[in-house]
Amino acid sequence: MRRKLVAGNWKMHGSLAANAQLLGALASGSAGSGNAACAVLVPFPYLAQTQQLLKGSGLKWGAQNLSEHAAGAHTGEVAGAMLAEFECTYVAVGHSERRALYHEDSALVGRKLAAARKSGLTPIVCFGETLAEREAGRTEAVVGEQLKAVLDVAGLELLAESVVAYEPVWAIGTGRTATPDQAQEVHAHIRALVARQDPGVADRLPILYGGSVKAANAESLFAMPDVDGGLVGGASLVAEEFLNIWRAAERLAS
Ligand code: PGA
């Protein structure tokens, strides 16, 4: 059985003072049974603080982006090896905000996924359709194209060592969550596409749902057979809310 994972995507939020409170509350409120994993993806400058405050707790941590390059003249970029120095477990690649606002295409996302694996990090690779694409009946096609483009660059072996997150763009930060059935449908589609290449890899691949996950809807989403947890934005900034989402995953996994 796939172990559930709840990952908090802080986006560009936080301060040393606010983080100290949030991370302290998460570390001491750890769900603790170990049935479901939990992590926070924090802005780069806060990795040292996060490492210090979460080390020895039940939580893992990581970053929201990395460079496709290993080192060199890339002003403003951050390499996977640097993230590994702060004991990051995860790094998000291809979040829709990076695709839309920073023009990251699927080929670049594939190269970033490969760079993450080279540094021993587990990529959380994000796919998802816009509202216009959903309304045009193109959801499965769009997600399939995104998956294929990443596979073309990075290959199945590296995807097999990654986590996938399905995040419909229209559900991110909008309060409009996909229904459990809508999420399940796309998750099953992604798994079926991977299964065409290797059923074993597909069976083991964790696929998270993201987009307005909160404590009130987490359990019904995570209960779906192909939903292996969540990538949580806004609700991950509120300790009790995020802990309750983790607890929902723990209950389902036990
Ligand atoms: P949200 O963000 O939970 O605030 O909708 C999810 C994400 O962007 O990962």
py3Dmol code that shows the C-alpha trace and the ligand (Angstrom):
import py3Dmol

protein = """\
ATOM      1  CA  MET A   1       0.000   0.000   0.000  1.00  0.00           C
ATOM      2  CA  ARG A   2       1.204   3.520  -0.778  1.00  0.00           C
ATOM      3  CA  ARG A   3       2.030   5.612   2.271  1.00  0.00           C
ATOM      4  CA  LYS A   4       0.096   8.857   2.416  1.00  0.00           C
ATOM      5  CA  LEU A   5       1.928  12.189   2.332  1.00  0.00           C
ATOM      6  CA  VAL A   6       0.779  15.652   3.294  1.00  0.00           C
ATOM      7  CA  ALA A   7       3.086  18.423   2.079  1.00  0.00           C
ATOM      8  CA  GLY A   8       2.629  22.091   2.954  1.00  0.00           C
ATOM      9  CA  ASN A   9       3.558  24.604   0.267  1.00  0.00           C
ATOM     10  CA  TRP A  10       4.207  27.860   2.069  1.00  0.00           C
ATOM     11  CA  LYS A  11       4.703  29.750  -1.206  1.00  0.00           C
ATOM     12  CA  MET A  12       6.212  33.212  -0.590  1.00  0.00           C
ATOM     13  CA  HIS A  13       4.976  33.516   2.962  1.00  0.00           C
ATOM     14  CA  GLY A  14       6.694  33.590   6.319  1.00  0.00           C
ATOM     15  CA  SER A  15       9.071  35.520   8.535  1.00  0.00           C
ATOM     16  CA  LEU A  16      11.574  34.289  11.083  1.00  0.00           C
ATOM     17  CA  ALA A  17       9.163  35.150  13.887  1.00  0.00           C
ATOM     18  CA  ALA A  18       6.054  33.634  12.272  1.00  0.00           C
ATOM     19  CA  ASN A  19       7.956  30.506  11.195  1.00  0.00           C
ATOM     20  CA  ALA A  20       9.279  29.930  14.695  1.00  0.00           C
ATOM     21  CA  GLN A  21       5.715  29.761  15.979  1.00  0.00           C
ATOM     22  CA  LEU A  22       4.387  27.633  13.130  1.00  0.00           C
ATOM     23  CA  LEU A  23       7.284  25.171  13.024  1.00  0.00           C
ATOM     24  CA  GLY A  24       7.311  24.900  16.820  1.00  0.00           C
ATOM     25  CA  ALA A  25       3.605  24.065  16.838  1.00  0.00           C
ATOM     26  CA  LEU A  26       4.016  21.509  14.045  1.00  0.00           C
ATOM     27  CA  ALA A  27       6.980  19.828  15.724  1.00  0.00           C
ATOM     28  CA  SER A  28       5.199  19.498  19.041  1.00  0.00           C
ATOM     29  CA  GLY A  29       1.855  18.593  17.483  1.00  0.00           C
ATOM     30  CA  SER A  30       3.253  15.813  15.301  1.00  0.00           C
ATOM     31  CA  ALA A  31       0.575  13.273  14.514  1.00  0.00           C
ATOM     32  CA  GLY A  32       3.209  10.802  15.470  1.00  0.00           C
ATOM     33  CA  SER A  33       1.767   7.410  14.572  1.00  0.00           C
ATOM     34  CA  GLY A  34       3.970   7.346  11.496  1.00  0.00           C
ATOM     35  CA  ASN A  35       1.198   6.112   9.234  1.00  0.00           C
ATOM     36  CA  ALA A  36       1.376   9.183   7.008  1.00  0.00           C
ATOM     37  CA  ALA A  37       4.361  11.364   6.165  1.00  0.00           C
ATOM     38  CA  CYS A  38       4.261  15.134   6.506  1.00  0.00           C
ATOM     39  CA  ALA A  39       6.530  17.849   5.146  1.00  0.00           C
ATOM     40  CA  VAL A  40       6.743  21.588   4.667  1.00  0.00           C
ATOM     41  CA  LEU A  41       8.165  23.280   1.568  1.00  0.00           C
ATOM     42  CA  VAL A  42       9.550  26.620   2.668  1.00  0.00           C
ATOM     43  CA  PRO A  43      11.190  29.641   0.982  1.00  0.00           C
ATOM     44  CA  PHE A  44      14.948  29.169   0.528  1.00  0.00           C
ATOM     45  CA  PRO A  45      16.093  31.629   3.228  1.00  0.00           C
ATOM     46  CA  TYR A  46      14.162  29.704   5.856  1.00  0.00           C
ATOM     47  CA  LEU A  47      15.664  26.275   5.195  1.00  0.00           C
ATOM     48  CA  ALA A  48      18.269  26.595   7.971  1.00  0.00           C
ATOM     49  CA  GLN A  49      15.624  27.643  10.481  1.00  0.00           C
ATOM     50  CA  THR A  50      13.300  24.870   9.356  1.00  0.00           C
ATOM     51  CA  GLN A  51      16.074  22.283   9.591  1.00  0.00           C
ATOM     52  CA  GLN A  52      16.921  23.452  13.087  1.00  0.00           C
ATOM     53  CA  LEU A  53      13.340  23.451  14.355  1.00  0.00           C
ATOM     54  CA  LEU A  54      12.088  20.270  12.667  1.00  0.00           C
ATOM     55  CA  LYS A  55      15.125  18.038  13.083  1.00  0.00           C
ATOM     56  CA  GLY A  56      14.153  15.066  15.207  1.00  0.00           C
ATOM     57  CA  SER A  57      10.420  15.786  14.784  1.00  0.00           C
ATOM     58  CA  GLY A  58       8.107  13.614  12.720  1.00  0.00           C
ATOM     59  CA  LEU A  59       8.163  16.131   9.869  1.00  0.00           C
ATOM     60  CA  LYS A  60      10.369  16.429   6.796  1.00  0.00           C
ATOM     61  CA  TRP A  61      11.062  19.609   4.860  1.00  0.00           C
ATOM     62  CA  GLY A  62      12.045  20.849   1.451  1.00  0.00           C
ATOM     63  CA  ALA A  63      11.960  23.675  -1.078  1.00  0.00           C
ATOM     64  CA  GLN A  64       9.521  24.905  -3.717  1.00  0.00           C
ATOM     65  CA  ASN A  65      11.890  25.103  -6.676  1.00  0.00           C
ATOM     66  CA  LEU A  66      15.483  24.434  -7.729  1.00  0.00           C
ATOM     67  CA  SER A  67      17.787  25.126 -10.648  1.00  0.00           C
ATOM     68  CA  GLU A  68      18.086  22.671 -13.491  1.00  0.00           C
ATOM     69  CA  HIS A  69      21.866  23.271 -13.260  1.00  0.00           C
ATOM     70  CA  ALA A  70      24.291  21.772 -10.750  1.00  0.00           C
ATOM     71  CA  ALA A  71      26.408  24.919 -10.246  1.00  0.00           C
ATOM     72  CA  GLY A  72      27.894  27.850 -12.127  1.00  0.00           C
ATOM     73  CA  ALA A  73      27.072  31.298 -13.449  1.00  0.00           C
ATOM     74  CA  HIS A  74      23.321  31.292 -12.790  1.00  0.00           C
ATOM     75  CA  THR A  75      22.716  34.412 -10.748  1.00  0.00           C
ATOM     76  CA  GLY A  76      19.766  34.078  -8.419  1.00  0.00           C
ATOM     77  CA  GLU A  77      19.373  30.314  -8.833  1.00  0.00           C
ATOM     78  CA  VAL A  78      19.647  27.598  -6.164  1.00  0.00           C
ATOM     79  CA  ALA A  79      21.127  24.169  -6.873  1.00  0.00           C
ATOM     80  CA  GLY A  80      19.827  20.833  -5.656  1.00  0.00           C
ATOM     81  CA  ALA A  81      23.093  20.122  -3.829  1.00  0.00           C
ATOM     82  CA  MET A  82      22.555  23.285  -1.786  1.00  0.00           C
ATOM     83  CA  LEU A  83      19.107  22.060  -0.754  1.00  0.00           C
ATOM     84  CA  ALA A  84      20.582  18.696   0.164  1.00  0.00           C
ATOM     85  CA  GLU A  85      23.033  20.440   2.506  1.00  0.00           C
ATOM     86  CA  PHE A  86      20.026  21.577   4.532  1.00  0.00           C
ATOM     87  CA  GLU A  87      18.751  17.980   4.635  1.00  0.00           C
ATOM     88  CA  CYS A  88      15.769  18.683   2.397  1.00  0.00           C
ATOM     89  CA  THR A  89      13.786  15.574   1.557  1.00  0.00           C
ATOM     90  CA  TYR A  90      11.468  17.083  -1.076  1.00  0.00           C
ATOM     91  CA  VAL A  91      11.447  19.789  -3.698  1.00  0.00           C
ATOM     92  CA  ALA A  92       8.441  20.896  -5.744  1.00  0.00           C
ATOM     93  CA  VAL A  93       8.952  21.171  -9.492  1.00  0.00           C
ATOM     94  CA  GLY A  94       6.543  22.514 -12.082  1.00  0.00           C
ATOM     95  CA  HIS A  95       4.071  24.171  -9.739  1.00  0.00           C
ATOM     96  CA  SER A  96       1.455  25.944 -11.865  1.00  0.00           C
ATOM     97  CA  GLU A  97       2.535  29.319 -10.482  1.00  0.00           C
ATOM     98  CA  ARG A  98       6.052  28.694 -11.776  1.00  0.00           C
ATOM     99  CA  ARG A  99       4.677  27.520 -15.118  1.00  0.00           C
ATOM    100  CA  ALA A 100       2.366  30.532 -15.479  1.00  0.00           C
ATOM    101  CA  LEU A 101       4.362  33.348 -13.857  1.00  0.00           C
ATOM    102  CA  TYR A 102       7.928  32.240 -14.638  1.00  0.00           C
ATOM    103  CA  HIS A 103       7.322  30.583 -17.996  1.00  0.00           C
ATOM    104  CA  GLU A 104       8.536  27.136 -16.973  1.00  0.00           C
ATOM    105  CA  ASP A 105       7.579  24.614 -19.636  1.00  0.00           C
ATOM    106  CA  SER A 106       7.310  20.864 -19.174  1.00  0.00           C
ATOM    107  CA  ALA A 107      10.765  20.223 -20.659  1.00  0.00           C
ATOM    108  CA  LEU A 108      12.332  22.500 -18.044  1.00  0.00           C
ATOM    109  CA  VAL A 109      10.225  20.804 -15.370  1.00  0.00           C
ATOM    110  CA  GLY A 110      11.639  17.468 -16.546  1.00  0.00           C
ATOM    111  CA  ARG A 111      15.198  18.792 -16.309  1.00  0.00           C
ATOM    112  CA  LYS A 112      14.504  20.120 -12.825  1.00  0.00           C
ATOM    113  CA  LEU A 113      13.095  16.744 -11.791  1.00  0.00           C
ATOM    114  CA  ALA A 114      16.301  15.090 -12.996  1.00  0.00           C
ATOM    115  CA  ALA A 115      18.442  17.695 -11.194  1.00  0.00           C
ATOM    116  CA  ALA A 116      16.544  17.032  -7.977  1.00  0.00           C
ATOM    117  CA  ARG A 117      17.105  13.277  -8.211  1.00  0.00           C
ATOM    118  CA  LYS A 118      20.806  13.841  -8.904  1.00  0.00           C
ATOM    119  CA  SER A 119      21.015  15.574  -5.535  1.00  0.00           C
ATOM    120  CA  GLY A 120      19.089  12.826  -3.777  1.00  0.00           C
ATOM    121  CA  LEU A 121      15.930  14.914  -3.371  1.00  0.00           C
ATOM    122  CA  THR A 122      12.434  13.580  -3.981  1.00  0.00           C
ATOM    123  CA  PRO A 123      10.727  15.804  -6.556  1.00  0.00           C
ATOM    124  CA  ILE A 124       7.052  16.614  -6.131  1.00  0.00           C
ATOM    125  CA  VAL A 125       6.125  17.214  -9.765  1.00  0.00           C
ATOM    126  CA  CYS A 126       2.930  19.175 -10.325  1.00  0.00           C
ATOM    127  CA  PHE A 127       0.408  18.814 -13.141  1.00  0.00           C
ATOM    128  CA  GLY A 128      -2.969  20.435 -13.650  1.00  0.00           C
ATOM    129  CA  GLU A 129      -5.370  22.065 -16.061  1.00  0.00           C
ATOM    130  CA  THR A 130      -6.803  25.586 -16.145  1.00  0.00           C
ATOM    131  CA  LEU A 131     -10.509  26.272 -15.855  1.00  0.00           C
ATOM    132  CA  ALA A 132     -10.754  26.986 -19.596  1.00  0.00           C
ATOM    133  CA  GLU A 133      -9.079  23.661 -20.349  1.00  0.00           C
ATOM    134  CA  ARG A 134     -11.456  21.809 -18.007  1.00  0.00           C
ATOM    135  CA  GLU A 135     -14.494  23.506 -19.500  1.00  0.00           C
ATOM    136  CA  ALA A 136     -13.268  22.556 -22.963  1.00  0.00           C
ATOM    137  CA  GLY A 137     -13.160  18.917 -21.836  1.00  0.00           C
ATOM    138  CA  ARG A 138      -9.382  18.844 -22.164  1.00  0.00           C
ATOM    139  CA  THR A 139      -8.379  17.953 -18.576  1.00  0.00           C
ATOM    140  CA  GLU A 140      -7.097  14.458 -19.297  1.00  0.00           C
ATOM    141  CA  ALA A 141      -5.361  15.560 -22.484  1.00  0.00           C
ATOM    142  CA  VAL A 142      -3.600  18.472 -20.768  1.00  0.00           C
ATOM    143  CA  VAL A 143      -2.444  16.442 -17.786  1.00  0.00           C
ATOM    144  CA  GLY A 144      -1.383  13.648 -20.138  1.00  0.00           C
ATOM    145  CA  GLU A 145       0.682  16.075 -22.232  1.00  0.00           C
ATOM    146  CA  GLN A 146       2.356  17.474 -19.122  1.00  0.00           C
ATOM    147  CA  LEU A 147       3.180  13.977 -17.885  1.00  0.00           C
ATOM    148  CA  LYS A 148       4.471  12.840 -21.273  1.00  0.00           C
ATOM    149  CA  ALA A 149       6.703  15.893 -21.688  1.00  0.00           C
ATOM    150  CA  VAL A 150       8.279  15.293 -18.285  1.00  0.00           C
ATOM    151  CA  LEU A 151       8.711  11.582 -19.037  1.00  0.00           C
ATOM    152  CA  ASP A 152      10.320  12.387 -22.407  1.00  0.00           C
ATOM    153  CA  VAL A 153      13.008  14.429 -20.650  1.00  0.00           C
ATOM    154  CA  ALA A 154      13.451  12.677 -17.318  1.00  0.00           C
ATOM    155  CA  GLY A 155      12.362   9.103 -18.068  1.00  0.00           C
ATOM    156  CA  LEU A 156      10.225   6.616 -16.175  1.00  0.00           C
ATOM    157  CA  GLU A 157      12.972   5.567 -13.781  1.00  0.00           C
ATOM    158  CA  LEU A 158      13.237   9.060 -12.311  1.00  0.00           C
ATOM    159  CA  LEU A 159       9.470   9.532 -12.238  1.00  0.00           C
ATOM    160  CA  ALA A 160       9.313   6.296 -10.272  1.00  0.00           C
ATOM    161  CA  GLU A 161      11.416   7.975  -7.579  1.00  0.00           C
ATOM    162  CA  SER A 162       9.191  11.050  -7.484  1.00  0.00           C
ATOM    163  CA  VAL A 163       5.853  12.134  -6.100  1.00  0.00           C
ATOM    164  CA  VAL A 164       3.193  13.491  -8.459  1.00  0.00           C
ATOM    165  CA  ALA A 165       0.788  16.248  -7.446  1.00  0.00           C
ATOM    166  CA  TYR A 166      -2.396  16.845  -9.413  1.00  0.00           C
ATOM    167  CA  GLU A 167      -3.328  20.471  -8.864  1.00  0.00           C
ATOM    168  CA  PRO A 168      -6.164  21.862 -10.980  1.00  0.00           C
ATOM    169  CA  VAL A 169      -5.231  25.514 -11.480  1.00  0.00           C
ATOM    170  CA  TRP A 170      -8.830  26.635 -10.901  1.00  0.00           C
ATOM    171  CA  ALA A 171      -8.763  25.093  -7.417  1.00  0.00           C
ATOM    172  CA  ILE A 172      -5.518  26.688  -6.231  1.00  0.00           C
ATOM    173  CA  GLY A 173      -6.034  29.460  -3.714  1.00  0.00           C
ATOM    174  CA  THR A 174      -9.646  29.876  -4.797  1.00  0.00           C
ATOM    175  CA  GLY A 175     -11.475  27.978  -2.095  1.00  0.00           C
ATOM    176  CA  ARG A 176     -13.006  25.933  -4.907  1.00  0.00           C
ATOM    177  CA  THR A 177     -11.809  22.388  -4.270  1.00  0.00           C
ATOM    178  CA  ALA A 178     -12.158  19.592  -6.797  1.00  0.00           C
ATOM    179  CA  THR A 179     -14.718  17.098  -5.592  1.00  0.00           C
ATOM    180  CA  PRO A 180     -13.311  13.765  -4.443  1.00  0.00           C
ATOM    181  CA  ASP A 181     -14.736  12.207  -7.638  1.00  0.00           C
ATOM    182  CA  GLN A 182     -13.135  14.854  -9.869  1.00  0.00           C
ATOM    183  CA  ALA A 183      -9.779  14.320  -8.168  1.00  0.00           C
ATOM    184  CA  GLN A 184     -10.068  10.536  -8.300  1.00  0.00           C
ATOM    185  CA  GLU A 185     -10.878  10.618 -12.008  1.00  0.00           C
ATOM    186  CA  VAL A 186      -7.718  12.521 -12.914  1.00  0.00           C
ATOM    187  CA  HIS A 187      -5.527  10.600 -10.454  1.00  0.00           C
ATOM    188  CA  ALA A 188      -6.720   7.324 -11.938  1.00  0.00           C
ATOM    189  CA  HIS A 189      -6.007   8.683 -15.420  1.00  0.00           C
ATOM    190  CA  ILE A 190      -2.439   9.654 -14.465  1.00  0.00           C
ATOM    191  CA  ARG A 191      -1.878   6.242 -12.881  1.00  0.00           C
ATOM    192  CA  ALA A 192      -3.273   4.481 -15.952  1.00  0.00           C
ATOM    193  CA  LEU A 193      -0.934   6.440 -18.239  1.00  0.00           C
ATOM    194  CA  VAL A 194       2.058   5.431 -16.124  1.00  0.00           C
ATOM    195  CA  ALA A 195       0.766   1.842 -15.962  1.00  0.00           C
ATOM    196  CA  ARG A 196       0.936   1.641 -19.743  1.00  0.00           C
ATOM    197  CA  GLN A 197       4.692   1.906 -19.345  1.00  0.00           C
ATOM    198  CA  ASP A 198       5.084  -0.052 -16.114  1.00  0.00           C
ATOM    199  CA  PRO A 199       2.192  -1.253 -13.925  1.00  0.00           C
ATOM    200  CA  GLY A 200       4.486  -1.750 -10.925  1.00  0.00           C
ATOM    201  CA  VAL A 201       5.763   1.822 -11.057  1.00  0.00           C
ATOM    202  CA  ALA A 202       2.196   3.099 -11.443  1.00  0.00           C
ATOM    203  CA  ASP A 203       1.059   1.090  -8.445  1.00  0.00           C
ATOM    204  CA  ARG A 204       3.798   2.497  -6.213  1.00  0.00           C
ATOM    205  CA  LEU A 205       3.647   6.129  -7.425  1.00  0.00           C
ATOM    206  CA  PRO A 206       2.232   8.527  -4.814  1.00  0.00           C
ATOM    207  CA  ILE A 207      -0.207  10.994  -6.409  1.00  0.00           C
ATOM    208  CA  LEU A 208      -1.184  13.934  -4.199  1.00  0.00           C
ATOM    209  CA  TYR A 209      -4.154  16.231  -4.739  1.00  0.00           C
ATOM    210  CA  GLY A 210      -3.656  19.995  -4.386  1.00  0.00           C
ATOM    211  CA  GLY A 211      -6.050  22.920  -4.586  1.00  0.00           C
ATOM    212  CA  SER A 212      -7.888  24.379  -1.584  1.00  0.00           C
ATOM    213  CA  VAL A 213      -7.318  21.342   0.633  1.00  0.00           C
ATOM    214  CA  LYS A 214      -8.385  22.061   4.195  1.00  0.00           C
ATOM    215  CA  ALA A 215      -9.135  20.053   7.299  1.00  0.00           C
ATOM    216  CA  ALA A 216     -12.840  19.993   6.406  1.00  0.00           C
ATOM    217  CA  ASN A 217     -12.332  18.308   3.014  1.00  0.00           C
ATOM    218  CA  ALA A 218      -9.057  16.426   3.452  1.00  0.00           C
ATOM    219  CA  GLU A 219     -10.506  13.156   4.654  1.00  0.00           C
ATOM    220  CA  SER A 220     -13.011  12.779   1.811  1.00  0.00           C
ATOM    221  CA  LEU A 221     -10.328  13.575  -0.782  1.00  0.00           C
ATOM    222  CA  PHE A 222      -7.674  11.331   0.765  1.00  0.00           C
ATOM    223  CA  ALA A 223     -10.164   8.465   1.060  1.00  0.00           C
ATOM    224  CA  MET A 224     -10.298   8.099  -2.720  1.00  0.00           C
ATOM    225  CA  PRO A 225      -8.361   5.048  -3.906  1.00  0.00           C
ATOM    226  CA  ASP A 226      -5.867   6.940  -6.092  1.00  0.00           C
ATOM    227  CA  VAL A 227      -5.438  10.011  -3.870  1.00  0.00           C
ATOM    228  CA  ASP A 228      -2.352   9.473  -1.746  1.00  0.00           C
ATOM    229  CA  GLY A 229      -2.421  12.693   0.231  1.00  0.00           C
ATOM    230  CA  GLY A 230      -2.280  16.403  -0.437  1.00  0.00           C
ATOM    231  CA  LEU A 231      -0.183  19.364  -1.443  1.00  0.00           C
ATOM    232  CA  VAL A 232      -1.560  22.109   0.759  1.00  0.00           C
ATOM    233  CA  GLY A 233      -1.037  25.839   0.241  1.00  0.00           C
ATOM    234  CA  GLY A 234      -2.975  28.328   2.357  1.00  0.00           C
ATOM    235  CA  ALA A 235      -4.053  25.828   5.010  1.00  0.00           C
ATOM    236  CA  SER A 236      -0.428  24.845   5.659  1.00  0.00           C
ATOM    237  CA  LEU A 237       0.237  28.267   7.202  1.00  0.00           C
ATOM    238  CA  VAL A 238      -2.137  27.604  10.102  1.00  0.00           C
ATOM    239  CA  ALA A 239      -0.654  25.055  12.474  1.00  0.00           C
ATOM    240  CA  GLU A 240      -3.821  23.445  13.817  1.00  0.00           C
ATOM    241  CA  GLU A 241      -5.446  23.321  10.392  1.00  0.00           C
ATOM    242  CA  PHE A 242      -2.385  21.707   8.821  1.00  0.00           C
ATOM    243  CA  LEU A 243      -2.001  19.256  11.701  1.00  0.00           C
ATOM    244  CA  ASN A 244      -5.633  18.251  11.259  1.00  0.00           C
ATOM    245  CA  ILE A 245      -5.027  17.581   7.563  1.00  0.00           C
ATOM    246  CA  TRP A 246      -2.073  15.396   8.514  1.00  0.00           C
ATOM    247  CA  ARG A 247      -4.212  13.637  11.126  1.00  0.00           C
ATOM    248  CA  ALA A 248      -6.853  12.930   8.462  1.00  0.00           C
ATOM    249  CA  ALA A 249      -4.184  11.226   6.356  1.00  0.00           C
ATOM    250  CA  GLU A 250      -2.974   9.295   9.404  1.00  0.00           C
ATOM    251  CA  ARG A 251      -6.474   8.011  10.188  1.00  0.00           C
ATOM    252  CA  LEU A 252      -7.004   6.792   6.657  1.00  0.00           C
ATOM    253  CA  ALA A 253      -3.656   5.092   6.527  1.00  0.00           C
ATOM    254  CA  SER A 254      -4.083   3.248   9.807  1.00  0.00           C
TER     255      SER A 254
END
"""
ligand_1 = """\
9
PGA
P -3.982 26.111 -1.940
O -2.607 25.927 -2.780
O -4.050 24.943 -0.982
O -3.811 27.431 -1.241
O -5.092 26.103 -2.918
C -2.169 24.664 -3.198
C -0.885 24.782 -3.947
O -0.716 25.749 -4.717
O 0.012 23.921 -3.812
"""
view = py3Dmol.view(width=600, height=400)
view.addModel(protein, "pdb")
view.setStyle({"model": 0}, {"cartoon": {"style": "trace"}})
view.addModel(ligand_1, "xyz")
view.setStyle({"model": 1}, {"stick": {}})
view.zoomTo()
view.show()
